Amino acid sequence: MTASNAARLPEHPRPDLYQLLDLDPSTADAAAIRAAYRRAALALHPDKSSSTSSAPPDAFMAVADAYRILSDANLRTAYDQWLAAYQASREPHFTVDLDDMVPHYAPGADEDGDDEDPSSWTHACRCGGEFSVTVEDLDQGVSVVQCSGCTLRCRIVYYTVDENA
Protein backbone atom coordinates (compact mmCIF):
# COMPACT_ATOMS: atom_id res chain seq x y z
CA MET A 1 0.00 0.00 0.00
CA THR A 2 1.39 3.38 -0.91
CA ALA A 3 1.31 6.39 1.36
CA SER A 4 -1.24 8.08 -0.88
CA ASN A 5 -3.60 5.10 -0.60
CA ALA A 6 -3.24 5.02 3.18
CA ALA A 7 -4.14 8.69 3.38
CA ARG A 8 -7.42 8.02 1.57
CA LEU A 9 -8.62 5.24 3.86
CA PRO A 10 -11.28 6.23 6.40
CA GLU A 11 -10.07 6.91 9.92
CA HIS A 12 -12.78 4.76 11.48
CA PRO A 13 -15.12 2.08 10.13
CA ARG A 14 -18.34 3.77 11.16
CA PRO A 15 -20.28 3.10 9.16
CA ASP A 16 -18.68 -0.15 8.11
CA LEU A 17 -18.19 0.09 4.34
CA TYR A 18 -19.57 -3.41 3.80
CA GLN A 19 -22.66 -2.60 5.87
CA LEU A 20 -23.07 0.66 4.01
CA LEU A 21 -23.40 -1.27 0.75
CA ASP A 22 -25.24 -4.19 2.41
CA LEU A 23 -22.50 -6.66 1.47
CA ASP A 24 -21.07 -9.77 3.10
CA PRO A 25 -17.27 -9.26 3.12
CA SER A 26 -16.59 -12.97 2.65
CA THR A 27 -18.63 -13.23 -0.56
CA ALA A 28 -18.42 -9.74 -2.07
CA ASP A 29 -16.71 -9.94 -5.44
CA ALA A 30 -16.31 -7.09 -7.94
CA ALA A 31 -19.72 -7.70 -9.54
CA ALA A 32 -21.51 -7.79 -6.18
CA ILE A 33 -19.77 -4.59 -5.07
CA ARG A 34 -20.72 -2.84 -8.30
CA ALA A 35 -24.37 -4.01 -8.07
CA ALA A 36 -24.64 -2.98 -4.42
CA TYR A 37 -23.16 0.42 -5.21
CA ARG A 38 -25.60 0.99 -8.06
CA ARG A 39 -28.56 0.05 -5.86
CA ALA A 40 -27.44 2.34 -3.04
CA ALA A 41 -26.45 5.18 -5.37
CA LEU A 42 -29.79 5.09 -7.14
CA ALA A 43 -31.62 5.17 -3.82
CA LEU A 44 -29.50 7.99 -2.40
CA HIS A 45 -28.50 10.19 -5.35
CA PRO A 46 -30.03 13.66 -4.91
CA ASP A 47 -31.19 13.79 -8.56
CA LYS A 48 -32.61 10.25 -8.58
CA SER A 49 -34.26 9.86 -5.17
CA SER A 50 -37.48 11.45 -3.99
CA SER A 51 -37.26 14.84 -2.33
CA THR A 52 -38.80 13.32 0.81
CA SER A 53 -35.86 10.98 1.31
CA SER A 54 -34.80 10.67 4.93
CA ALA A 55 -31.17 9.97 3.99
CA PRO A 56 -28.59 12.46 5.26
CA PRO A 57 -27.18 14.79 2.58
CA ASP A 58 -23.75 13.15 2.69
CA ALA A 59 -25.10 9.58 2.44
CA PHE A 60 -24.52 9.44 -1.32
CA MET A 61 -20.91 10.58 -0.87
CA ALA A 62 -20.37 7.90 1.81
CA VAL A 63 -21.67 5.23 -0.58
CA ALA A 64 -19.44 6.56 -3.38
CA ASP A 65 -16.43 6.49 -1.05
CA ALA A 66 -17.27 2.93 0.05
CA TYR A 67 -17.43 1.86 -3.61
CA ARG A 68 -14.13 3.62 -4.39
CA ILE A 69 -12.35 1.74 -1.60
CA LEU A 70 -13.98 -1.67 -2.00
CA SER A 71 -13.69 -1.74 -5.80
CA ASP A 72 -9.93 -1.06 -5.76
CA ALA A 73 -8.09 -4.30 -4.89
CA ASN A 74 -5.23 -2.55 -3.09
CA LEU A 75 -7.47 -0.22 -1.10
CA ARG A 76 -9.84 -3.07 -0.24
CA THR A 77 -6.98 -5.24 1.03
CA ALA A 78 -5.70 -2.37 3.15
CA TYR A 79 -9.21 -1.62 4.42
CA ASP A 80 -9.87 -5.30 5.24
CA GLN A 81 -6.62 -5.52 7.21
CA TRP A 82 -7.36 -2.30 9.02
CA LEU A 83 -10.98 -3.31 9.75
CA ALA A 84 -9.86 -6.68 11.14
CA ALA A 85 -7.36 -4.95 13.42
CA TYR A 86 -9.97 -2.41 14.52
CA GLN A 87 -12.54 -5.11 15.27
CA ALA A 88 -9.96 -7.15 17.19
CA SER A 89 -9.09 -4.09 19.26
CA ARG A 90 -12.76 -3.73 20.20
CA GLU A 91 -12.97 -7.22 21.69
CA PRO A 92 -13.31 -7.32 25.48
CA HIS A 93 -10.12 -7.95 27.42
CA PHE A 94 -11.77 -10.21 30.01
CA THR A 95 -15.11 -11.31 31.40
CA VAL A 96 -16.78 -10.56 34.72
CA ASP A 97 -19.79 -12.37 36.12
CA LEU A 98 -22.55 -9.97 37.14
CA ASP A 99 -22.69 -11.79 40.50
CA ASP A 100 -19.06 -10.73 41.11
CA MET A 101 -19.82 -7.04 40.55
CA VAL A 102 -20.77 -4.61 43.34
CA PRO A 103 -24.52 -3.90 43.29
CA HIS A 104 -25.80 -0.34 43.71
CA TYR A 105 -29.37 0.45 44.72
CA ALA A 106 -31.56 3.37 43.77
CA PRO A 107 -31.87 6.04 46.48
CA GLY A 108 -34.35 4.90 49.10
CA ALA A 109 -34.02 1.21 48.26
CA ASP A 110 -33.29 -1.32 50.96
CA GLU A 111 -29.47 -1.62 51.05
CA ASP A 112 -29.53 -5.37 51.73
CA GLY A 113 -31.42 -5.87 48.48
CA ASP A 114 -34.39 -7.67 50.05
CA ASP A 115 -37.00 -5.21 48.84
CA GLU A 116 -35.53 -4.02 45.58
CA ASP A 117 -33.20 -5.21 42.86
CA PRO A 118 -29.99 -3.26 42.18
CA SER A 119 -30.22 -0.43 39.66
CA SER A 120 -26.57 -0.75 38.59
CA TRP A 121 -23.37 -2.69 39.20
CA THR A 122 -19.68 -1.73 39.18
CA HIS A 123 -16.40 -3.59 39.05
CA ALA A 124 -13.01 -2.03 39.85
CA CYS A 125 -10.44 -1.79 37.08
CA ARG A 126 -6.70 -2.09 37.60
CA CYS A 127 -6.31 1.57 36.56
CA GLY A 128 -8.47 2.79 39.45
CA GLY A 129 -11.48 3.42 37.23
CA GLU A 130 -14.49 1.17 37.09
CA PHE A 131 -16.73 -0.79 34.79
CA SER A 132 -20.34 0.18 35.27
CA VAL A 133 -23.57 -1.26 33.92
CA THR A 134 -27.19 -0.35 34.65
CA VAL A 135 -30.39 -2.38 34.53
CA GLU A 136 -31.34 -0.36 31.44
CA ASP A 137 -28.05 -1.33 29.75
CA LEU A 138 -28.71 -5.01 30.43
CA ASP A 139 -32.32 -4.71 29.23
CA GLN A 140 -30.98 -3.28 25.95
CA GLY A 141 -28.58 -6.20 25.55
CA VAL A 142 -25.36 -4.37 26.45
CA SER A 143 -22.81 -6.96 27.50
CA VAL A 144 -19.49 -5.19 26.88
CA VAL A 145 -18.60 -2.05 28.82
CA GLN A 146 -15.54 0.17 28.85
CA CYS A 147 -13.68 1.29 31.95
CA SER A 148 -14.33 4.87 33.05
CA GLY A 149 -10.60 5.49 33.43
CA CYS A 150 -8.88 3.64 30.58
CA THR A 151 -9.53 1.79 27.33
CA LEU A 152 -10.03 -1.69 28.79
CA ARG A 153 -13.35 -3.38 28.06
CA CYS A 154 -14.98 -6.30 29.80
CA ARG A 155 -17.80 -8.62 28.87
CA ILE A 156 -20.41 -8.95 31.58
CA VAL A 157 -21.79 -12.45 31.89
CA TYR A 158 -25.33 -12.71 33.23
CA TYR A 159 -28.50 -14.65 32.74
CA THR A 160 -32.05 -13.41 32.46
CA VAL A 161 -34.99 -14.64 34.46
CA ASP A 162 -38.38 -14.92 32.82
CA GLU A 163 -40.61 -13.05 35.27
CA ASN A 164 -43.72 -14.56 33.67
CA ALA A 165 -42.71 -18.14 34.50
C-alpha positions in Angstrom: 0.0 0.0 0.0 1.4 3.4 -0.9 1.3 6.4 1.4 -1.2 8.1 -0.9 -3.6 5.1 -0.6 -3.2 5.0 3.2 -4.1 8.7 3.4 -7.4 8.0 1.6 -8.6 5.2 3.9 -11.3 6.2 6.4 -10.1 6.9 9.9 -12.8 4.8 11.5 -15.1 2.1 10.1 -18.3 3.8 11.2 -20.3 3.1 9.2 -18.7 -0.2 8.1 -18.2 0.1 4.3 -19.6 -3.4 3.8 -22.7 -2.6 5.9 -23.1 0.7 4.0 -23.4 -1.3 0.7 -25.2 -4.2 2.4 -22.5 -6.7 1.5 -21.1 -9.8 3.1 -17.3 -9.3 3.1 -16.6 -13.0 2.7 -18.6 -13.2 -0.6 -18.4 -9.7 -2.1 -16.7 -9.9 -5.4 -16.3 -7.1 -7.9 -19.7 -7.7 -9.5 -21.5 -7.8 -6.2 -19.8 -4.6 -5.1 -20.7 -2.8 -8.3 -24.4 -4.0 -8.1 -24.6 -3.0 -4.4 -23.2 0.4 -5.2 -25.6 1.0 -8.1 -28.6 0.0 -5.9 -27.4 2.3 -3.0 -26.4 5.2 -5.4 -29.8 5.1 -7.1 -31.6 5.2 -3.8 -29.5 8.0 -2.4 -28.5 10.2 -5.3 -30.0 13.7 -4.9 -31.2 13.8 -8.6 -32.6 10.2 -8.6 -34.3 9.9 -5.2 -37.5 11.5 -4.0 -37.3 14.8 -2.3 -38.8 13.3 0.8 -35.9 11.0 1.3 -34.8 10.7 4.9 -31.2 10.0 4.0 -28.6 12.5 5.3 -27.2 14.8 2.6 -23.8 13.2 2.7 -25.1 9.6 2.4 -24.5 9.4 -1.3 -20.9 10.6 -0.9 -20.4 7.9 1.8 -21.7 5.2 -0.6 -19.4 6.6 -3.4 -16.4 6.5 -1.0 -17.3 2.9 0.0 -17.4 1.9 -3.6 -14.1 3.6 -4.4 -12.4 1.7 -1.6 -14.0 -1.7 -2.0 -13.7 -1.7 -5.8 -9.9 -1.1 -5.8 -8.1 -4.3 -4.9 -5.2 -2.6 -3.1 -7.5 -0.2 -1.1 -9.8 -3.1 -0.2 -7.0 -5.2 1.0 -5.7 -2.4 3.1 -9.2 -1.6 4.4 -9.9 -5.3 5.2 -6.6 -5.5 7.2 -7.4 -2.3 9.0 -11.0 -3.3 9.7 -9.9 -6.7 11.1 -7.4 -5.0 13.4 -10.0 -2.4 14.5 -12.5 -5.1 15.3 -10.0 -7.2 17.2 -9.1 -4.1 19.3 -12.8 -3.7 20.2 -13.0 -7.2 21.7 -13.3 -7.3 25.5 -10.1 -7.9 27.4 -11.8 -10.2 30.0 -15.1 -11.3 31.4 -16.8 -10.6 34.7 -19.8 -12.4 36.1 -22.6 -10.0 37.1 -22.7 -11.8 40.5 -19.1 -10.7 41.1 -19.8 -7.0 40.5 -20.8 -4.6 43.3 -24.5 -3.9 43.3 -25.8 -0.3 43.7 -29.4 0.4 44.7 -31.6 3.4 43.8 -31.9 6.0 46.5 -34.4 4.9 49.1 -34.0 1.2 48.3 -33.3 -1.3 51.0 -29.5 -1.6 51.0 -29.5 -5.4 51.7 -31.4 -5.9 48.5 -34.4 -7.7 50.1 -37.0 -5.2 48.8 -35.5 -4.0 45.6 -33.2 -5.2 42.9 -30.0 -3.3 42.2 -30.2 -0.4 39.7 -26.6 -0.8 38.6 -23.4 -2.7 39.2 -19.7 -1.7 39.2 -16.4 -3.6 39.0 -13.0 -2.0 39.9 -10.4 -1.8 37.1 -6.7 -2.1 37.6 -6.3 1.6 36.6 -8.5 2.8 39.4 -11.5 3.4 37.2 -14.5 1.2 37.1 -16.7 -0.8 34.8 -20.3 0.2 35.3 -23.6 -1.3 33.9 -27.2 -0.4 34.7 -30.4 -2.4 34.5 -31.3 -0.4 31.4 -28.1 -1.3 29.8 -28.7 -5.0 30.4 -32.3 -4.7 29.2 -31.0 -3.3 26.0 -28.6 -6.2 25.5 -25.4 -4.4 26.5 -22.8 -7.0 27.5 -19.5 -5.2 26.9 -18.6 -2.1 28.8 -15.5 0.2 28.9 -13.7 1.3 32.0 -14.3 4.9 33.1 -10.6 5.5 33.4 -8.9 3.6 30.6 -9.5 1.8 27.3 -10.0 -1.7 28.8 -13.4 -3.4 28.1 -15.0 -6.3 29.8 -17.8 -8.6 28.9 -20.4 -9.0 31.6 -21.8 -12.5 31.9 -25.3 -12.7 33.2 -28.5 -14.7 32.7 -32.0 -13.4 32.5 -35.0 -14.6 34.5 -38.4 -14.9 32.8 -40.6 -13.1 35.3 -43.7 -14.6 33.7 -42.7 -18.1 34.5 
